[in-house]
């Protein structure tokens, strides 16, 4: 009676399902068969009727009928090495929409940048005097969503306009920037509020009054000329000091 029950149990045992064979991939397993034999090796392939393995030690490739496989046991527990930490990206180089070439740094919550307009002198070189403009800013950068950061900063912007006037603007601005895992970075920046001071004198002996509205206007002129309004660039990986 015992023999009959045992034979019935073995005959009714379910073969190893496809999901289990998919899960082990090409790792080393032990196949326990219904006749008490054991086959150990690396799974190479399987289909509805057989499992093909390269046996451990000899490397012999054999196929075992799936209807005789009763247990599938993983013997290779080596897991893939976890991915290393994402590199810290500190310095960035970006090209801006008004012709700027911006260099910036993200260090913790500190955000600083320098942004000269490299296109403006080229476009105005043919006139009486080339125009020059740049901005230097420093402030805070706060994470807002995913890889996006919000920037708020104080900025100084020299603007040389015409052959005898230079304007020095100062104020505050805001922006957002995003740095992808690959280092590709994009963002935008806007001047918010500030003032400008006119430096220099007209060679014709008369300087027009420079009022508050002029000061505000030249602040925004300097801002839209020198700030990296819309940028696309790359942020370079840096090794953290241990």
Secondary structure by P-SEA (a helix, b strand, c coil): caaaaaaaaaaacccccaaaaaaacccbbbbbcccccccbbbbccccccccccccccccbbbbbccccccbbbbccccccccccccccccccccccccccbbbbbbcccccccccccaaaaaaaccccbbbbbbccbbbbbbbccccbbbbbbcbbbbbbccccbbbbbbbcccbbbbbcccccccbbbbbccccccccccccccccccccaaaaaaaaaaaaaacccccbbbbbbbbbccc
